[in-house]
Amino acid sequence: MALPLIAIVGRPNVGKSMLFNKIIGRRLSIVEDTPGVTRDRIYGESEWVGRKFRLVDTGGIEPNTDSQILAFMREQAQIAIDNADVIIFVTDIKTGLTASDQEVAGMLQRSRKPIVLAVNKVDSVGAVDPDFYEFYNLGLGDPIAVSAVHGHGTGDLLDECIKYFPPETDEEDDSDVVQVAIIGKPNVGKSSLTNRILGEERVIVSNVAGTTRDAIDSYFENQYGKYNFIDTAGMRKKSKVDDNIEKYSVLRATMAIERSDVCLILIDAQEGVTEQDTKVAGLAHDAGKACIIVVNKWDLIEKDGKTMDRMREDIRRDLSYMPYAPILFISALTGQRVDRLFELINYVNDQAAMRITTGTLNSVLADAQTRVQPPTDKGRRLKIYYMTQVGVKPPHFVIFCNDKKLFHFSYQRYLENQLRSVFGLEGTPIVLTIRQKGEDEN
């Protein structure tokens, strides 16, 4: 069963993201004094008095707006409202009650969802500012004074929200949810792919590069399994990362990779592998994540019988450090081959979690040494005693030998290829640690 969902809504710059971060307890939403920084819905999880719940931070609602991005933000907020169990409506005591607040309140009341009214920026304790009482005019019951900066009042706010949660049932363990990060440079189609998978306008899609500034989580379930898709902000070249928000976005994408099981590395079919793509893919490879190289916008390419083979060769050459990653050609726009992604995600996720017994490993090792003798140096031959697996995601093997210096990199590469040819291990990096006898096994 999904956790109860609280949506935080309000007009721009009333402190929604700061309140979201205070409740979540970590900086998940970008907080800047620039209106319109939170453009999409940002999700997080938290717990209060033993109840776990999800929280969604929305872009500020501007009820009447001509701006394309602001209209998108309003639409995003509406989707969050439609899915929420309870809504926290955030207002600002410093600006007082505004006409926009009245319009947002009207919009929320039409949703027929429970609404908890928060008056933010009540930063001093003691006597309540007389302006506080004007918020009763919204007709939403008793307002709750909060300070997102200091955390005052957040407990009262959550107490009120929990009253509207559906009754608790035995929660399912979510360990079977595959965490999938969608990464790539800006404008490669990450948000379009997320929306194609989810079948709703979950993420703002616009030709303005850098529209998605945060990493956004979307839960999705189908016949193949349960997934959490993390759509990351497009990673730009460092030289172009001039404003703070952009810096946070690169950091956020890196964090998204860290908490993922599988990374979908999106490449633009029209541009091929760029220098930026190699950097993005390198982050996932270095983090030891299972990877799939997804070539998007394949519908825009003029093809003959060899086009796909040529593109595949180019990718293998340019991303030579990840020969293990399967390549899939798709179109997020038309949906071509997008369904194939799920089986591939499950497959590489299983491969990365594969465990191999020490006995089986050592019979493969003995066979490999019979085929190709370990190297010698100045009359000393490398002796390999045994091999064992010490970890998964990625598969991590330790090999014990007589002298680490004799263990040439090329022989390590040979053994890695032997492991792959026997066990598959497709889509995942492999870690080989070489230890010599007498070294501490831990």
N, C-alpha and C positions, 0 to 999 in steps of 0.2 A: 504494500500500500504506500502511495506517495505521502511524503510529509506535508502537514498543513503549510499553506503558503500565505505570507503577509506581503502585500504590495505597499511600497512607500511612494506616495504621489504628492504632487503640489506644483505650484508655478516655479519657474527657474529661480535658482539662487536663494532658496529659503533654508538650505542646509540639509537636503535629503541624503546626499552622499555621505556627509559627515555623520549623520545619525545612523545610517546603514553601517558604516565602518565601526562606529562605537558599539553597536549591538553585535556585529559579527566578531569584533575583537581583533581585526586585522585590516590592513589597508588594501581592500579588494577593489574599491571604487576610486577612480581618480578624483581627487578633491583639489580644485583650483578656484580662484575667485573670478572665473570667466563663465558667464552664463552659457549653458548649452554644452558643457564639457561631457556630461553623461548623455550620450546620444542613444544608446541601446539599453535594453534591460540587462541589468547585471544581477546574477544570482549568488547567494551564499547560504550557508547553513549555520544554525546556532541552536542553543538550548537554554531554556529558562524553567526553573522549578521542575526539572525532570522531563519536560516536554521538548522534544526536538522539533524544529520547524525550519522551513526555507524562507528566505527573505529576498524580495526583488526590489532593486533600486531602479527607478525609471527616469527618463529624461523629463525635464520640467514641462508641464502642460501650458502652452500658450493658447487659450481657447480660440481666439480669432487671429490667424496669422497667414501671411502670404508666403513666408519663407519656406522653401522646399524642405530643408532639413528640420525646421521647427514643426512643419506639418507631419513629417515622418515621425518625429519624437512623440507627437500627440498620439499618433496611431499606435506606436510601440507601448505607450502608457495604457492605452485602451485595451490592448491584448493582455497586458499584465493584470489590469483590473478584472477582465473577464475570467481569468484563471485563478484569481486570489480567493482565499477563504475569508480574509478580513483585510481592510484597507486602513493604513495609517495616512491621514491627510495632514501634511506638514504646512504650517503657516509661520509667519515671522513677526514677532512682537515689535521689532525695530521699525518695520515699514507699516505695521498696523494692518487692519483689515482692508483689502483692496477689492476693486470691482472684479479683477481676475480671480481672486479667492472665491467670490460669490459664484462666478460662472463655473469654476472647477467643482465647487460644492454641489451645484445643480447637476453637473455631469455625473458625479459620484452617486448622488441620491437616485438618479435614474437607473444605476446599475443594480439597485436593490441589495447590495452587499453590506455587511456590517462595517461601519466607519468609526474609527477612533481618531478624534481630533487632537493633534499635537501642536502646541504653540511653542516654537523653537526660539532660541537665543535669549531665554530667561536665565541669564548667566549668574545673577546675584541671588543669594538665598536671603530669606527674611520676608519683609513685606512685599506683597505682590504688586507689580506695576498696575495702576488703574486701567491702562490700555488693554490688559488681559481680558477684562470682562466684555469688551466689545465683540469678542469671538463667539459669544453666546448667540449673537445675531445670525450666525450661519444655520442655526436650527439643527445642530448635530449633537446636542447633548452637552455634557460637561467637558470643557477643554482640559487637557493635561499639560501643565507647564514643564517644558524640558529644556535642557542645555546639551546639545549634541557635542559641544566642545568639552564640557566638564563631565558629562554623563548623568547630571541630576535629572531625576524624573523618568529615566528610561525603564526602571523597574516597574513603576506605576503603569507606564505605557504598555509594557509586555503583559502585566497582570490583566489589564483590560482586554488585550488581544486574545489571550488564552481562553477567556470566557466564550469566545466564538469558534474555537477549534472544534472540528468533529470529534466524537468520542474516540478514545485510544483503542486500537486493535493490536494484535501481535504484529509488530513491525517485521517485515522481511529483512534479512541480511542483504545489504547492497553490494556484497563483495563480488557478486557475479555480474556487476555492471562494468563494461569495458570503457575505460576512459580514453577518448580519442581526441588528440589535438590536431586541428587543421591549421597548418602553417605555410608560410610563403610570403613573397614580397607583396607590396600593395597592388590592388587591382587585378589579381590573378584569378579571382572568382571564389574566394573562401566563403564569403557570406552567401553568395548565390548557391554554392554547394550545400551549405547548412540549410538554407531555405528549401532547396529541392528535396533534401532528405526529410525535413520536418513537415513539408507541405503547408507551411504558413509563412507569412512575412515576419519571421522571427528576428531577423537582423536587418538593419538598414542597408539597402543596396543602392548605391549611387555611383556615378562615374567620377565623383570627387575622390581622388586617392586619399586614403587615410580616414575614411568615414568611420570605420570601426576602430575605436581607440582603446577599448578594454578587451580583455579576454572574456567571452560570454559562454556560459554553460547552458546546454539544452539537453534535457533528458528525452530519450526516444526508445521505444520498445517495438519490436516487430517479430515475425516468425523466426528470425535468426538469433535474437537475443535482446539484451538490454544494453543500451549505450548512453554515455554522456559525451556529447560533442562539444568540444571547447573551440570556439571560433576565435582566433587570435587577431590582434591588430597586425596589419601588414608590416613586416620588418623592412625599414628603409636602410640605405647605406648610412653609416655613421656620420658622414659629412653633412647629410641632409637633416640630421636629428638636431634641429636648432632650438625648438621650443621644448619646455619642460614636459609637456603632455606627451610629446613624441618619445622622449626618453623613457617615461613611465611605460609606454606601450611596448617598447623593445624588452624592457624588464619583465612586463606582464607575459609576453609571448614566451620568454625563457622560462618563467615560472609555470606556464601552461605545459610546456614540454616536460618539465620536471615531474608534474603530477599526472602525466598521461601514461597509458600502457602502450598505445600505438600512436605514431605520428603519420598523418597524411601530408606528404610534401607536395604542394601544388605547384605545377610548372605551366606556364602559358605556352600552348602549342605553337602560337604564332612567333614567339620570341625565342623558343628553345631555352636551354640552360644558360642563365646569365651568371655573372660573378656573384650577384646577390643570392641567387638560388643555391650556389655552392656553399655560401656562408650559412644560410638557413638550414640546409640539409646537414651541414657539419655540426650544428648545435645539437640536432637530434641524435646523430651518430655518436658524438662525444658523450651524450647523456646515456648512451647504451639502450636506446629505445627501439622497439620493433618499428619498422618503417615501411611505408608503401609510397612509391613515387607515382603521383596522379597527374597525368597530362590532361589539362582542362582546355576547353574551347576547340576540341578536335573537330567539331562541326564546321569550323571556319577555314579548315585547311583543304586545299585542292589536292586530291589524292590520285595516285596511280597504284599499281600492284605492289610497289616497293616502299611507299611512303612511310608506313609504320615501322618497317625493318630499319630504314635509314635513321628515323628518329630514335629508335631504340638503341642503335649503335652510338649515336651522338651522345645520348644520355649516359650510357655505360662508360664512354670515354671521359665525359666531363665530370661525372660523379664516380670516378674509378675507385674511391675508397669505400663505396657501399655496393659492391656487386651482388650482395645478398638480397637487396630490396626488389620485390616484384614491381613491374611497371604496368599501370592500367591507363588506357586512353578513354577519356569520358567527355561528356558535355553537360555541365551543370544547367545550361540553358534549356536544352532539349530533353535532358534526362537520360541520354544515351549511356548505357553500361553503368549507371549509378548504382543499380541494384546489385551489381557484381561486387561492389565494395564490401558489403556486409560479410559475405563468405570469406573474402580475403582478409578482412580485419580479424575475424575469428581465427582464421588459419595462422596468421603471423603472431597473434597473441598467444595461441597454444604453443607455437614453436618456441617463443621466447621463454615460456614457462616449463619447457621440457626438462625432465630429470632423467639422467642416465646412470645406471648402477656402475659402481667401480669395476666390477668384474667384466661387464660388457666393454667399458672404456679401455681396459687393459688388454683385452683380446684385439681390439681395433689398433691399439698402440703397437702391440707385438707384430701384427700383420704389416703395419706401416713401416716399421723398422726393417722388416725382412725385404720389403720392396725397395726402400731407399735407406742405405746405411746412414746412421748419424754421422755428422762431420767430425773431422780430426783437425788438430792444430799442433804443429811441431811435435808430431808423434803421439800426442794425447788424444784419445777418442772420447767423444761425449757418450756417457752412459746414462740412459734414462731408466729409472727404477720403477716408478709407477705414476699413475694419473688418477685424479679424483675430482668430482664436481662439488663445488662449495657454495654455489648460488644460482639463482635463476633471474630472469628479466634484468639484464641479459644472462644467458648461460655462462657461468664462470668456472673455469677448470684450472686446477693447480697441478703442475708437472714437477716431480722431484728428480734431480739429476746429480751427477758427481761434481760438475763445475758449470756455473751459470755462464761464464765467459765463453765457453765452447758452444753454447746454444745459439747458433747463428739465427738472425731474423728470418732468413729464407727457409730454414728448417721449421721454424714456428709456423710460417705461412703454409708450408707443405702439410703439417699436422692439422692445421685448421681446415684446409681443403679436404683432408681425409675424413675429418669429423663431419663436415657438411655432406660429403658424398655418401656416407653411411647413414647419418641420422636426419639429413634434410636441413634442419635449423634455418629454414628460409625466412627472410624478412627480419632477421635479428642479428645484431653484432654478436661476436663471441669475445670473451675476455680470457686470455691465457696468462697465467702467472707462473713464472719459472722460479723454483726454489732449489737450493742445493742442500745435500744431506747435512744435517746438523743445524740447519736454520730452524727457528721456532715456527712450528706449523700454524700458529695463530697469527 
